Amino acid sequence: MTTPVNPPADNDPAAVAAAAAASINAVPDVTLINGRSIPQLGFGVFKVDPDTTAEIVAEALKVGYRHIDTAAIYRNEEGVGAAIAQSGIPREELFITTKLWNDDQGTDSARKALDTSLGKLGLDYVDLYLIHWPAPQRDTYVQSWQTLEQLNADGKARSIGVSNFLPEHLERLADESDTVPAVNQIELHPAYQQREVTDYCRSHGIKIEAWGPLGQGKYDLLELPEVTGPAQAHGKTPAQVVLRWHLQQGHIVFPKSSNPERIAENFQVTDCSLTDDEMAGITGLERGGRVSAHPSEVN
């Protein structure tokens, strides 16, 4: 069982550090196809206000998160970089992801985009660089992927992957390049599990990252008995139960919150296990309920 990450009442620095360390050690790593590892539980900054990003990411790092997921289009890479710089945490203990936006797809522009992101983050390399969307109408994602291969070889991106790619896009990468994406970051939550995509990825060694793991609050997920029942049984919140469902499915997740209590709460999901019946109940909530854009629509 993990140690609670909420700071002790007396705010003793040693006790706070010990609690965070215990929770960090409880977060499982996932081994990527290139042999590198990624913490399965991270912290996302989608829609986090750039003006408060540094403060919020600093809180997440204090709690124990070591995997941070951002993107150029989020406009908050500088805040992430400031929190990293102020944390004093050794670079090798962190896993930082950012993403190539659609407007920057292409050979030279993709290379410049990563250099810009690295400058804002204050880093020499990112642990994972993703093509944010296939943007099929642009028809530049293969060219961009080949540039990412070069950036990987140059050491600027330790691992490379994609986001929101469907099997047809992944097949084209396989036909026209030499590198299998380390991950595919896709919308995935109980009402929308993308089984065709996940089956394809698993059969090709591509790890699944679930964005919007709680459905972005756009449906009543956290009020359904398939979720509230296990929450009551395990002394967890409904959100913690859904995050635990993701972890037991093998998904990599990075919930987002600006609330310090919720940030800590979301990190406390490694100290329980759902039963097979509880897992099946949540899996049975599939209803094709996409809550965001289709990959063919984002160009």
C-alpha positions as CSV (number, residue, x, y, z in Angstrom):
1,M,0.0,0.0,0.0
2,T,1.4,3.5,-0.9
3,T,2.0,6.1,1.7
4,P,-0.5,9.0,1.5
5,V,1.0,11.9,-0.3
6,N,-0.8,14.7,1.5
7,P,1.8,16.6,3.6
8,P,1.7,15.8,7.3
9,A,0.0,18.4,9.5
10,D,3.3,19.8,10.8
11,N,4.6,20.1,7.2
12,D,7.9,18.5,8.3
13,P,10.0,18.6,5.1
14,A,11.6,15.2,5.7
15,A,8.2,13.6,6.2
16,V,6.8,15.2,3.1
17,A,9.8,14.0,1.1
18,A,9.4,10.5,2.4
19,A,5.7,10.4,1.6
20,A,6.3,11.6,-2.0
21,A,9.2,9.1,-2.4
22,A,7.1,6.2,-1.3
23,S,4.4,7.1,-3.8
24,I,6.8,7.7,-6.6
25,N,8.3,4.2,-6.1
26,A,4.8,2.7,-6.3
27,V,4.1,4.1,-9.8
28,P,4.8,1.3,-12.3
29,D,6.9,1.8,-15.3
30,V,5.9,0.7,-18.8
31,T,8.6,-0.5,-21.1
32,L,8.4,1.0,-24.6
33,I,9.2,-0.8,-27.9
34,N,12.7,0.9,-27.9
35,G,13.5,-0.4,-24.4
36,R,13.1,2.9,-22.6
37,S,10.5,3.1,-19.8
38,I,7.8,5.6,-19.0
39,P,5.9,6.1,-15.7
40,Q,2.4,4.7,-16.2
41,L,0.9,7.5,-14.2
42,G,1.7,11.1,-15.1
43,F,0.3,14.6,-14.9
44,G,-1.3,16.4,-17.8
45,V,-1.5,20.2,-18.4
46,F,-4.1,20.4,-21.2
47,K,-6.1,23.6,-20.7
48,V,-4.0,24.6,-17.7
49,D,-3.7,28.4,-17.8
50,P,-0.2,29.4,-18.8
51,D,-0.1,32.0,-16.0
52,T,-0.6,29.3,-13.4
53,T,1.1,26.3,-15.0
54,A,4.4,26.7,-13.1
55,E,2.6,26.7,-9.8
56,I,0.4,23.8,-10.6
57,V,3.2,21.6,-12.1
58,A,5.3,22.5,-9.1
59,E,2.5,21.1,-6.9
60,A,2.3,17.9,-9.0
61,L,6.1,17.4,-8.7
62,K,5.9,18.0,-4.9
63,V,3.2,15.3,-4.7
64,G,5.4,12.9,-6.6
65,Y,4.5,13.0,-10.2
66,R,7.6,12.6,-12.4
67,H,5.9,12.2,-15.8
68,I,4.5,15.5,-17.3
69,D,2.6,15.7,-20.5
70,T,2.3,19.0,-22.4
71,A,2.1,20.2,-26.0
72,A,3.1,23.2,-28.1
73,I,-0.5,24.1,-28.7
74,Y,-1.2,24.2,-25.0
75,R,0.9,27.4,-24.8
76,N,2.2,26.4,-21.3
77,E,5.5,24.7,-22.1
78,E,7.3,27.7,-20.4
79,G,5.4,27.2,-17.2
80,V,6.3,23.5,-17.2
81,G,9.9,24.4,-17.8
82,A,9.9,26.9,-14.9
83,A,8.5,24.3,-12.5
84,I,11.1,21.8,-13.6
85,A,13.9,24.3,-13.1
86,Q,12.7,25.3,-9.7
87,S,12.1,21.8,-8.5
88,G,15.7,20.7,-8.1
89,I,14.7,17.2,-9.3
90,P,17.5,15.6,-11.4
91,R,16.6,15.6,-15.1
92,E,17.1,11.8,-15.3
93,E,14.2,11.3,-12.8
94,L,11.7,13.1,-15.0
95,F,9.8,12.0,-18.1
96,I,8.7,15.0,-20.2
97,T,6.4,14.7,-23.2
98,T,5.5,17.4,-25.7
99,K,3.9,17.4,-29.2
100,L,4.2,18.7,-32.7
101,W,1.3,20.9,-33.7
102,N,-0.4,20.5,-37.1
103,D,0.8,23.9,-38.4
104,D,4.4,22.8,-37.8
105,Q,4.3,19.5,-39.7
106,G,6.9,19.1,-42.3
107,T,10.7,18.5,-42.4
108,D,12.3,21.9,-41.5
109,S,9.3,23.2,-39.6
110,A,9.0,20.1,-37.4
111,R,12.7,20.3,-36.5
112,K,12.3,24.0,-35.6
113,A,9.2,23.3,-33.6
114,L,11.0,20.9,-31.4
115,D,13.9,23.3,-30.9
116,T,11.3,26.0,-29.9
117,S,9.7,23.6,-27.5
118,L,13.0,22.6,-25.9
119,G,13.8,26.3,-25.5
120,K,10.6,27.0,-23.7
121,L,11.0,23.9,-21.5
122,G,14.6,24.7,-20.8
123,L,15.7,21.2,-21.8
124,D,18.2,19.6,-24.1
125,Y,15.9,16.8,-24.9
126,V,12.3,15.5,-24.3
127,D,11.7,11.9,-23.3
128,L,8.8,11.6,-25.8
129,Y,7.8,13.7,-28.8
130,L,4.5,13.1,-30.5
131,I,2.8,14.1,-33.7
132,H,-0.3,15.6,-32.2
133,W,-2.8,14.8,-34.9
134,P,-2.4,13.0,-38.3
135,A,-4.1,16.0,-40.0
136,P,-4.8,13.9,-43.1
137,Q,-5.9,16.8,-45.3
138,R,-2.4,18.2,-45.0
139,D,-0.9,14.9,-45.9
140,T,2.4,15.7,-44.1
141,Y,2.4,13.3,-41.2
142,V,4.7,10.7,-42.9
143,Q,7.2,13.4,-43.8
144,S,6.9,14.7,-40.2
145,W,7.4,11.2,-38.8
146,Q,10.6,10.8,-40.9
147,T,11.8,14.0,-39.3
148,L,11.0,12.7,-35.9
149,E,13.1,9.7,-36.7
150,Q,16.0,12.0,-37.3
151,L,15.4,14.0,-34.1
152,N,15.4,10.7,-32.2
153,A,18.7,9.7,-33.8
154,D,20.1,13.2,-32.8
155,G,19.1,12.6,-29.2
156,K,16.6,15.5,-29.0
157,A,13.7,13.1,-28.5
158,R,14.5,9.9,-26.6
159,S,11.4,8.3,-27.8
160,I,8.9,9.3,-30.6
161,G,5.3,8.5,-31.0
162,V,1.9,9.7,-32.3
163,S,-1.4,11.0,-31.0
164,N,-4.9,10.4,-32.4
165,F,-3.7,8.1,-35.1
166,L,-6.0,5.4,-36.6
167,P,-4.9,2.1,-38.0
168,E,-4.8,3.5,-41.5
169,H,-2.4,6.2,-40.4
170,L,-0.2,3.7,-38.5
171,E,-0.1,1.4,-41.5
172,R,1.1,4.1,-43.7
173,L,3.9,4.9,-41.2
174,A,4.9,1.3,-41.2
175,D,5.0,1.2,-45.0
176,E,7.0,4.4,-45.4
177,S,9.4,4.5,-42.4
178,D,11.6,2.3,-40.3
179,T,10.4,3.1,-36.7
180,V,7.4,1.8,-34.9
181,P,5.8,4.6,-32.7
182,A,6.5,4.1,-29.1
183,V,3.0,5.2,-28.1
184,N,-0.3,6.3,-29.6
185,Q,-2.0,8.9,-27.4
186,I,-5.8,8.6,-28.0
187,E,-9.1,9.6,-26.5
188,L,-10.0,6.7,-24.3
189,H,-12.4,6.4,-21.4
190,P,-15.0,3.8,-20.4
191,A,-17.7,5.0,-22.8
192,Y,-15.2,5.2,-25.7
193,Q,-12.5,2.5,-25.7
194,Q,-11.4,2.5,-29.4
195,R,-10.9,-1.2,-29.5
196,E,-9.9,-1.3,-33.2
197,V,-7.1,1.1,-32.5
198,T,-6.0,-0.5,-29.2
199,D,-6.0,-3.9,-30.7
200,Y,-3.9,-2.8,-33.6
201,C,-1.4,-1.0,-31.4
202,R,-1.1,-3.9,-29.0
203,S,-0.4,-6.3,-31.8
204,H,2.4,-4.0,-33.1
205,G,4.0,-3.2,-29.8
206,I,2.7,0.4,-29.6
207,K,1.7,1.4,-26.0
208,I,-1.6,3.2,-25.5
209,E,-1.8,6.5,-23.7
210,A,-5.3,7.5,-22.7
211,W,-6.2,11.2,-22.9
212,G,-9.4,12.4,-21.4
213,P,-9.3,9.2,-19.2
214,L,-12.3,10.5,-17.1
215,G,-14.4,11.5,-20.2
216,Q,-13.5,15.2,-19.6
217,G,-16.6,15.5,-17.4
218,K,-18.9,15.4,-20.5
219,Y,-21.1,12.5,-19.3
220,D,-22.2,11.0,-16.0
221,L,-19.3,8.5,-15.8
222,L,-18.5,9.2,-12.1
223,E,-22.2,8.7,-11.1
224,L,-22.7,5.3,-12.7
225,P,-23.1,2.3,-10.3
226,E,-20.4,0.4,-12.1
227,V,-18.0,3.1,-10.9
228,T,-19.6,4.1,-7.6
229,G,-19.9,0.6,-6.3
230,P,-16.2,-0.3,-6.6
231,A,-15.4,3.2,-5.2
232,Q,-17.4,2.4,-2.0
233,A,-16.0,-1.1,-1.8
234,H,-12.3,0.1,-1.9
235,G,-12.7,3.4,0.0
236,K,-11.8,5.4,-3.2
237,T,-13.4,8.2,-5.2
238,P,-15.1,7.3,-8.5
239,A,-12.3,9.2,-10.3
240,Q,-9.7,7.1,-8.6
241,V,-11.6,3.9,-9.6
242,V,-11.7,4.9,-13.2
243,L,-8.0,5.7,-13.2
244,R,-7.3,2.4,-11.6
245,W,-9.3,0.7,-14.4
246,H,-7.0,2.3,-16.9
247,L,-3.9,1.2,-15.1
248,Q,-5.1,-2.4,-14.9
249,Q,-5.9,-2.3,-18.6
250,G,-2.2,-1.3,-19.2
251,H,-3.0,2.2,-20.3
252,I,-0.6,5.1,-19.6
253,V,-2.6,8.0,-18.0
254,F,-2.0,11.6,-17.0
255,P,-5.0,13.1,-15.4
256,K,-5.2,16.9,-15.2
257,S,-6.3,19.1,-12.4
258,S,-5.6,22.6,-11.0
259,N,-6.8,21.7,-7.5
260,P,-4.0,20.6,-5.1
261,E,-6.2,18.1,-3.3
262,R,-7.4,16.5,-6.5
263,I,-3.8,16.5,-7.9
264,A,-2.8,14.4,-4.8
265,E,-5.9,12.3,-4.9
266,N,-5.3,11.3,-8.6
267,F,-1.9,10.1,-7.6
268,Q,-3.3,7.7,-5.0
269,V,-4.4,4.9,-7.3
270,T,-1.6,2.4,-6.9
271,D,-2.7,1.0,-3.5
272,C,-5.7,-1.0,-4.5
273,S,-6.8,-3.4,-7.2
274,L,-10.2,-3.8,-8.9
275,T,-11.6,-7.3,-9.1
276,D,-12.3,-9.0,-12.4
277,D,-16.0,-8.4,-12.0
278,E,-15.4,-4.7,-11.2
279,M,-13.1,-4.4,-14.2
280,A,-15.7,-6.1,-16.4
281,G,-18.5,-3.8,-15.2
282,I,-16.5,-0.6,-16.1
283,T,-15.4,-2.1,-19.5
284,G,-19.1,-2.8,-20.2
285,L,-19.8,0.9,-20.2
286,E,-18.6,1.1,-23.8
287,R,-21.2,3.0,-25.9
288,G,-19.2,4.6,-28.7
289,G,-19.3,7.9,-26.8
290,R,-16.5,10.0,-28.3
291,V,-16.5,13.4,-26.5
292,S,-13.9,15.2,-28.7
293,A,-13.1,15.6,-32.4
294,H,-12.5,12.7,-34.9
295,P,-9.0,12.6,-36.2
296,S,-10.2,13.2,-39.7
297,E,-11.7,16.6,-38.6
298,V,-8.6,18.1,-37.0
299,N,-6.3,19.6,-39.7
